[in-house]
């Protein structure tokens, strides 16, 4: 079990080596993609990431 706060983050590394980091509490898995937000204040969305493109998922506290 991992305690989640509004500061908990997710770092996704894609198979092409690029990375996206965003807040865990904004993560949404829908239609074979992951969406999330880079900021709680501005509400900037990340570009959706296809599940098939993911090499690694890391959680940050």
C-alpha positions, 0 to 999 in steps of 0.5 A: 500500500502506498499513501497518496497525497496531492504531492505524489507524482508519476513518472512514465518512461516511454519505449522511445526514452522520453519521460512525462511526470505529472501528479498521481491524483490526476491520473486517469486511465481511459480507452488504452491511454493515460492522462494526467495534469502537470499542475494543480494550479494551472490545470495543464494536461499532459499529452495522452500516453498510449499504454502500449508505448509505456516502458516503465512507470515510477511513483514518487512521494 
